[in-house]
Amino acid sequence: MKYSKFIVALVILLNTLFTAAVLYVFLRVGTEPTTLIGAWFAFTTGELWMLATIKKHEIRFGENEKNGGDNKDGI
């Protein structure tokens, strides 16, 4: 998984930029886009969670290959 570190860094950068933009909008308008904030952070958290799940499966599969290929987990 050669792009995982890049994706994590990109998500952190995008979350920081999003937070700054929301704070600016709040400063100008006086209300916060609650639904948009919830949807954005749910999306980025889900992406990172799936990336971690993929990485765990790759590690488990790699260890399984070293142990003779008997896959007991059904992965």
N, C-alpha and C positions, 0 to 999 in steps of 0.2 A: 504494500500500500504506500506508494511513493508520494502521493499527494496529500496525505492526511495532515501533516504538519502545516502545510500551506492552507488547507481548508480551515483548520482550527484558528490559525492566525487571521485569516480573512474574516471569519465569523466574529472574532473579537473586535477587529477593526470596524466592521459594519455595525456591530452593536454599539460601539462607542460613537460612531458618526450618527446613528439613529437617535441615540440618547441626546446628543448635542442638538440635533434638529428638533426633537420634541421639546426640549427646554427652550429653544428659541421661539418656537411656535407658542408655547405657553406664555412666554414673556410678552409676545406681541398680541395675542388674542385673549389670553386670560383663562382659557379652558384647555384641558388636556384631552387628547384623543384616546380615551381609555380602551376602546375596542381594538384600535390599531396597535396600541402598545402590547396588549395581551396577545394578539394574533402574531405580531412580529417575534416576540420572545418565545412563544410556543413553537413557532416555525424553526427558529434557530436552535432551540433546545432539542427539538425532535431530530434535526439534522445531525447535531453532535452526538445524540444518543444512538442513532443508527450507525454513524461512523464508528463509535466505540463497539457496538455489537458486531459489526463486520470485522473489526480488528480482533476481538475476542475469538471469533470463529476461525480467523486465519491462524491465530496462535494455537488454538486447540487442534486444528487440522495439521499444522506443522509438527506439533508434538506427536500427533497420531501417526504421521508418516514415519517419524523416527522410531516409533515403537512397533513397527511391523505392519501397520495399516489396519489393525482390527478396530473398527469404528463402533464403539458401544453406545455412543450418544445419538446415533442416527443423523449426524450432520454431514 
